[in-house]
Amino acid sequence: MQVKYNYLDQQFASVEAYLQDLRKLVASGEFTLGPFVEAFEEKFAAYIGVKHAIGTNTGTGALILSLKAVGVKPGSEVITVANTFIATVGAIVATGARPVFVDCDERYQIDVTKIESAITSETAAILPVHWAGCPPEMDKILEIASRHGIPVVEDACPAVGAKINGRFAGTFGKVNAFSMHPLKPLNLWGDGGIIVTDDDKAAEFIRLYRNNGILDRDHVEIWGVNDRLQPFQAVIGSRVLDTVEDLVEARIRNARLLDDGLKGLEHFIRPPYRPVGFREVYQLYLVTATRRDELVKFLVSRGVEAKIHYPIPIHLQNAARNLGYKCGDFPVCERQAQEIITLPAHQHVTQEQINYTLMMIREFYR
């Protein structure tokens, strides 16, 4: 049996409705910003309950602009977690700031007990990551940030639809970023990002900055960049947004089936703790496993496309060598890098495929 990691051919097997929407775009000639982008931004803002949603070309761009909007400047510091995708850290570096890492907890999220010790007089922002679509402890992060007068920017790139006690991820910080990469819960036919905020001044800056600082055809207010969401992608995103709750619920269902099916194997393979009130969206379904690399090879050989996210922590990558970190600085992150495995749990995985995956895992450890 084949259990695929990539599901895009299934999700977009029927494209006629999308093509009808795109024909309207083509007929309008509105190929840069314009009404299609604005309509999608308003729709997304209404979905998660914020005043402003601003589309960008990528999730990375959304992070860069969010950090700039809260005042991150060259020479400042931004605190984030050591186990994230490189774009989180690359966005910090792109602003000219220095990434300051904090170890993770056993839910693969930033360890809130270690944030305060990382704060210095140069800290310009705290950047928690909703890693794999799982919210960190935002209430505790906000309490620390408030006490020190530091803005919080959420890297909610993997977490459209995630919630804490009914409140959407990406609505806790001052300015927050989402990705709409093809393998994110809300996905496009290519890259895309979106920034959300309730801060009018930050929204005004972001709208200017993403469009080369242009106020209108004849006036440039600030130096900016071209980081606009393409109308083509806004059209796709608008239609996918109509179904995102169903997609998320399917991922949750599959994750629970895997969690339940792994019971009794805790000595070998373990899902993380799932706190009450936290709605995870499982952009990645992560567990830790003994003999992880052997297990991945075994599952792949049996048709289950298991993955590793990621075997080398960012602070040990060549790109980070000038930051001064070394092996042993973040022991939990480093251990998890040797243990974490990603199993297919997306919305197109069937119960039969989950049962097969579980059967193969049990066969391996038996």
Secondary structure, DSSP 8 states (H G I E B T S, - for coil): --B-S--HHHHTS--HHHHHHHHHHHHHT--SSSHHHHHHHHHHHHHHT-SEEEEES-HHHHHHHHHHHTT--TT-EEEEESSS-HHHHHHHHHTT-EEEEE-B-TTSSB-GGGTGGG--TTEEEEE-B-GGG----HHHHHHHHHHHT--BEEE-TT-TT-EETTEETTSSSSEEEEE--TTSSS--SS--EEEEES-HHHHHHHHHHTBTTEEETTEE-S---B-B--HHHHHHHHHHHTTHHHHHHHHHHHHHHHHHHTTT-TTTEE-----TTEE---SSEEEEETTHHHHHHHHHHTTB--B-S-SS-GGGSGGGGGGT--TTSSHHHHHHHHHEEEE--STT--HHHHHHHHHHHHHHH-
